[in-house]
């Protein structure tokens, strides 16, 4: 507006209006003017103008690159990857000398945890990625933040699908791999088999003339853990990892959640600078002032230097895992950046939803009637919510598919129930609960809320529920054939066929086909089955009988009657 422009130039709005009147334009101070007009006015009033685009708001957030003499050594950030049940969390647990594994539901790490371990020879920061196939997105995100990947392979199991997946993530992120051959205490362990299998995926360990470091370990017995830590620090020395601690902090959001008592909480990994209490920072489209810093041991600290993972309190909303975070000069700058990002995100989402709704219409027109199973997901952390959505999107076939209408972080509230009611959706809570009002609303609307703490169980339940919506398969069982020998006209009954059963048996109430010259001319139900003058349930091969069809009379001598039963079999989603 004209008033905004006057404020920016520290001029009176009245003077701008006078200038415009001289040019024959009548305006008030609240009128909106375009960028060209604003530039003309500013230059006319003796100000220098620099035109910038909207995206320039986020430029320079990361600051200038550091001079070499400002850089100091920093601890390596290590991501532990590998197949489910190969002992990743047990290995990290053994390194941390604490027991967190037993408490994990189903023995799977539910969301990325970041820990710093103080070894006698130096500090190492570990990021623990979950091991289930559904967590691909989280594992890919873990690889982005990391310097070294420790690939855990069980010596008794060898290279498995998720091992290959982890190798591909590490390659995509261009991160060096250290192979930890775990479970060497087991009698069936064969470390050399692991080394040979890794060759197929172009990972050549030192023992076979390659450059990849490998260590044989046992997480349970604690064997060679010191060697593994030494190997990590040796690799870190080669990488020469450095950062400047004396600058505004920046890094990566590893995980984010809504904590009922503490509000939005982000676990961040500081990658440059030092994060201090009172710093104003932006993370994705969220911003805040650092109210508290909590380390991986649950202790409150005053500052976090590079490679230190900390929980940050004081955000206005939960950012998304994988977002960059940066400390900014003041609140105005923080608001400017987050407003721009939020606007861009809304635009992208709007364009995507418009495109997808059009695509959905087109595909539904092509496919005809595809059943949808609407689902609403709420989880404790962003990473878990995304992993669940990815797992659910894979369920379905040409007849039915799951559709996640909404997913988010935090407890289940009344608006979630309202949305579920409007869409007739199932409500799933992962490590979260519904508020009292939401429970009452769900009861009134007749909506079931299901709670889970293991992703496998959630996916299996949805598969079972969707299988129930599939049209049952009609399975036909052949019973027997009979040939018509003669046709009788019986008063009040109509035509009755005198037959001989030539194959199998014929049963009353079963389905029948009338076949003439190998062509089916009628399909219906057997209404009468008589042997001599008695009604019977079944007639066996070689015996003669009388038959009549429901609502059909056109039978001829020599026709074949095929008798069969139809069963409905409930189908299952694979």
N, C-alpha and C positions, 0 to 999 in steps of 0.2 A: 504494500500500500504506500501511498504518498507519505503518510506519517512514519512508517518504518524506514523509508529512504531518508527522510529528514533526520531521524534519530541516528542512523548510521553515519550521516555526514556532519552531525552536530550543527545542523542549520534549522531555521524555523520553517514549519510546514507552510505557513502563510506565504513565505517568500517563493516557495516552489509553485504554489497555486498562482501567484502573481505572474511568475515567469511563463506558466502555461497559458494564462489569460492573454498575455502579449502575443502568443502564437495562435490565438483564436480558439483555445480549448478550455472548456469549463469543467472543473473537477472539484470534488470535496476531498478532505484529508483521508477518508476511508476508501477512496476509489483505488482499485488495483490497476497497476500499470505494468507493461511488459518490460523485459530486460533491455531491449533497444532504447525505449523511451527513458528508462532509468539511467542508462549510460549517457544519453544526450544531456539530460538535466544535470547529472553530476559533473560532466565536462564543462558545461555552460557556467556552472557555479565554481569552477576552478579546482575541481578534485581530480586526482588520478584514478583511473578505473582499470581493474584487472578482471577480465571475464574468466570464471571458473565453471566447471561442470559440477553437477550434483555429486557425482562419485568422488570428487576431490576431497570430500569430507573425510573419507576413511584413508586417504593417502597420508603417508608419513606417520601412521600409528606406530609402526615398528621402530621408528627412529632411524638415525644414521647408522651405517655399519661402523664397527669399532676398530680403532687403531690396534695394531698388533701388540704394542707394549701395554695396552689396557687389559689384555686378556689374561685370565688365570686358569689353572687346571681345574676341571670340575669332575665329580664322580660320574661313571658311566650309567646310562639308563638301560636296563636289561629287561627284555620281555621274554617270559617263559611261554613257549608254545609246544604243541604236540597233540597226539590223539587222546581221546577220552580214556580214562583209566590207566594211562601210562605213567601217572604219578607226578604230574606237574605241581599240584598244590602240596602234595606230600614233600616234594623236593624243596619247595620254597619254605614250607613249614619247618623242615629239618634245618634249613639255613637260618631261619629266624629263631629256632629253638623254642617255639611255642606250639601249642596244639590248637589250631583253628579248624582242622579238617573235619574232626568228628562232629562238630556243630553244624556243618554245612548240609543243607537238605540234599539228600540223594548223592552226597559226595561230589557235587559239581559246584565250582565257584560261580555264584549267581551274577555278580557284576565285577568289573575290573577293580582290583584293589591295588594300590601303589604303596610300597613299603621301602624304607631305607634301612640297610643292614650295615652295621659298623663291624668290619672284620679287622683282625690284627694288622692287615697290610693296606687297609684303605676302605673308603665308603663305597657302597654299591646301591643304586636305586633299582628295585624290581617292580615290574608291572606284571600282574598275574592275569592272563586272559582265560576265559572259560574254554572248556574243551569239547563242547557239543557242537554238532554240525550247524545248529540254528544260530550260533553266535558268530557267523562269518563276518558280519558287519563290524562287530565289536573287535574281533581279532584284527581285522584290517586297520581299524582305528588305532589299536594298540601298537601296531607296527610303525605308524606314522611318528609316534612320539619317541621312538627307541633308537639307541646307538648299536646295540648288539642283541641278536636273538639267540636264546638258548633253546635248542630243539631237543625236547625230551622224547626218547624212543625206548620202549620197553624191550629189554634183551630177550625176553621169552615170546614176544609178539611180533616184533619186526615193524617194517614200514607199513602204515595203514592209511586209509583215504585222507584223514585229517592231518596226518604227518605231511603228506604231499601238498595239501592246502596251505599248511603253515610255511612250507618251503617256498611256495609261490608268493605268499604275502611278503616274506622276507626279501625275496628277489625283487618284487615290485617296488619295495621301499629302499632297495639297494643297501641292505643292512648285512654286515657279516654274520655268519652262523657259527655257533659252537655247538657241537653235538654232545648231549649228555645221555649216555647209554645207561638207563636205569634198570633196577631190579636184577642186578648181577648176583644177588644172594640166592635167587631161585635156582633149583636144580636144573630146570629146563632152559636156563638162559644160554644164549649163543651170541655174544657181541660181534663176532666176525660175520655172522649172517646179516646183522644190521648194517655193517659196513658195506657188505656186498650189495645189499638191496638199495642202499643210498647211491651207489654208483649209477643205477638206472636213472636216477634223477639228477645226475651231474654233480653230485656232492662227493668229492674225493677227499677222504681224511688223510692226515699226515702219514699214517701207517701204510697207506697204499700209494704214497708218492704225491699226494695232493697238498693243498694249503689249508684245508678246513681242520680246525682243532677239534679233538674229541676226548672225552673223559668218561671212564667207566665208573658209575656211582651206584650206591644203594641208599635211597632216601630212608628206608626203614632202619637199616643198620648204621647209617651215618658214614658209610665207607667213601673215602676220596672226596668228601665235600670241600675240604680245604684246597685240594688240587683244582676243583672246579672254580672256586673263587679266585685262586691264583691265575688260572687260565683266562678268566674274565678280565682281571686287572691287567694281564699281559696284553690281551687284545686291545684294551682301552688305551694302553701306553702307545701301541702302534698307531691307533687312530688319532692320538694327541688331541683329546677333547678339551676345548677351552671355551670360556664365556667371560663376559665382563660383569662383575657383580655391582660395579659403581655406576648404575644407570637406572632408568625407570624399568620396572619389571615387565616381563612378557612371557607367554608360554601357552600351554594347551590345557583345556578342560578335559580331564580324564573321565570324570563321571559327574552327574548332577542329579539332585533329588530334592523333594519337598519334605522337610522334616517338620512334624506337627509342632514340636516345641521350639525349634530353632529357625523355622522358615526355610527359604531356599538355601541349599548348601551345595557348593561346588567343590569337587576334589580337583585341584589343579597341580600341574607339574611346571615348576618355574624353569624356563629354558635360558633366560638372560635377565640380568639385573637382580635387584633384591626387592622382594615384596614385603612391605611393612604395614603395621597397624595404621589405620587412618588414610591409606592410599585410596584414591578414587580410580576405579578401573571398569573397563567394558569387557563383556564376554558374549560374543554373538549379539543378540538383540537385548541382552540384559546388562544392567550396570549397577554399581553400588559403591559404598565406602567400606573398606575392610574393617569389620567390627571385631572379629576374632580370627586367629589362625590356630588350627589344631593339627598337630603332627600325627603320624601313623600310630603312635603309642597312646593317643588320646590326650596328650599334654598341650596346654596352651603355650604358644611361643610368640615372640615379638616380631620376628622377621624370618623370611625364607630365602635362601640363596640359590643359585642355579643347581638343578638336578634334585631339588628337595620337593617331595610331594606333600601338599597340605590341604586341609579342608578350610574353605573360606566362607565366613558368615558375613551377611550384610548386603546381599544382592536384592534387587527389587523383584526378580522372578528367576526361575531356574533356567540356566542356559542349556544348550544341547551338548552332549558329549562329543568331543572332537572340535568344538569351537576354539578359536584363538582368544586369548585374553591379553589385554594391554592396559598398563597404568596410564592415565591421562592427567592433564594439568588441573582441570577443574570440572565441576558438575555440568557447566554449560556445554563443554566439549563432549562430555560423556553422553548427555542427552541428544546432542546433535548427531553423534555417530549412531546411537541406538535407534533414534527416530528414522534415520535414513535406512538402516538395515531392516527395521521392522516393515517400513514401507515397501522396500524391494522384495521382502519375503512374501508380503501380502499380494503384491503384483504377480510374482512367480506362481504362488499358490492358486491365485484366481485364474491365471492363464492355463495352468495345468489342469485345474478342475473343469474349466470350460472345454478344454481339449479332450479330457478323459470322458466327460459326460457325452460329448459328441461321438467319441470312439465307441463308448459303451452302447449308445443307441445303434450305431452302425453294426457292431458285432452282434447285438441281440437281434437286429433285423435279419442278419445273415443266418444266425444259429437257430432262430426260432425261440422257443421258450426255454431259457436256461434258468433253473432255480438258483436263488441266492440265499446264503445263510449269513445274515448280518450279525456282526460281533462288535462289542464295545470293550476295549481293553484299558485298564488302569494298572500301572506298575509303580514300584517304589523308586526306580531310577530309569532314566531315559534309555540307557543301553539295553536293559531288560525289555522295555516296552518295544523297542525297535526289533530286537531279536525275536520276540513273540510274534509280532506282525509279519516278519519275514517267514517264520515257520508256518503261520496260518495261511499265508498267501499261496503256499505250495500245495495245500490240501484241495482236492476237488478233481472233477473230470469234466467231460463234455456236457454232463447233465446237471451237475450242481457244483457251485464254487463258493468259497467263503469270501465275505466282503467286510473288511474292518472299516466301520463307519466313523470311528473316532478312537484315537489312543492318546494317552497322556500320562503325566507323572502326578502322583498324589492320591489321596483317599478318594473313594467313590462318593460323589455328592448328588444333590437333588437334580441339578441340571443334567448330569449323566443319565439319571433314571428317566427324565423327561425325553431326552434324545433317544434312549433305548425304546421307550414306549412308542414314540412317533415312528420309529423304524422297525419295530417289532424285533429288536436285537437281543442277543444273549449278553449278559454283563459278566465280565471276568475280572477278578482282582488278583494281582500277583504280588504277594508280600504286602498288600494294603488291605484295609477294611473299609466298610461303608459307614458313613456317619448315621446317627440315630434318625435324622430327618429323611435321609436317603433310604434307609431300611423301611421306614413307614410308607414312603412314597412307592417303593417297590412292591410292598405287600398289597397296597391299595390297587396298584396297576396289574398285579398278578405276574410280576417279573421276578425270575429267580436270579439271585446273585451267587456266583460260584467263586470260591477262594482257592488259590493254589500257591505252593511255594517251590514246586518243581516243574520246569517247562515241559518235560516229557509227559507228565500226567495231564497237563492242560491240553496239549496237542492230541493225545490219545482220546480224551473225553470229547473234544470237538469232532474228531474223526467219527467216533461212535454216534454222536448226535446227528451228524450229516448223513451217515449211512442210513439212519432211520428215515430220512426224507427221500431217499432214492426210491424210484418205482420198483416194486419187487420183480424179480425175474420169473417168467412163467416157464416152468420145466415140464415137458411132456413125457409121460411114460407109456410105452406101447403095451397093451394088454393082450390083444388077440385079433384074429380075422374070422369071419364067417361068410359062407356063400349062400345066396338066396336060391332055394330049390323050387319053391312054389309061392304064389301070392294068394291069400284067402281074403274074401270080403266078409267081415263079421259085423252084424247089426249092432248099432250103438258104439262100436269101437272104430270101424273103418277098416282100412287095409292092414293086414298082419302078414309079415314075411315068415314063411317056414324055412329055417336055415339049418345048415350044418357047420359046426365050429371046426375050421381047418387048421388053426394055429392058436396056441395060447389058451386064453379063456375070455368069456364075455361076461360083463358085470352090469347089473341094473343100476341106473343112476349115473353111469359113466358117460363120457363124451363119445360120440360116434361120427364117422365119416361114411357117406355112401359113395362108393367108387364104381363108375361105369366106364369100361374101356380105358382103364388107367387114368381117368379124369375124375376129380372130386366134384360131385354135383350138389352135395348137401352136407352141412356140418351141424350137428345138434346134440340132443340128449336122448338116451334110451328111456322111454316111458314105461314100456311093458316088456317083461322077459318071462316067458312061460315054458315049462317042460311038461308035456302032455297038457293037463288042465290046471296045473299048480303054478302059482307065482313063485319064482326062485330068485335068489340073489346072484347066483353065478352058474355058468354052464361051461364045462371043461371041453378040451379038444376031442373030436370024434363024436360028440353027442349032438342030438338034434334039438331044436327049440323054436319057439315062436317069438317074434320081436315086433314092436310097434314104436314109431318115433313120435316125439312131441311135435304137433302142428306140421306134419309132412306125410304125404300119401303117395308120391310118385316113385314107387319101387317096382323093379322089374326082375323077372327071373334071370339068374346069371350075375346080378350085381354083387359086389363084395362089400361087406360091412366091416370097417376097421374100428376097433374099440380101443380107447385110450383114456388116461387120466391126466389132468393138468394140476400141477402143484405150484403154489406161489413160494418162491425162495427169496428170503431177504438178502439183498446184496450188501457188500462191505466196500468201503473205500480202501484202496491199498496204501 
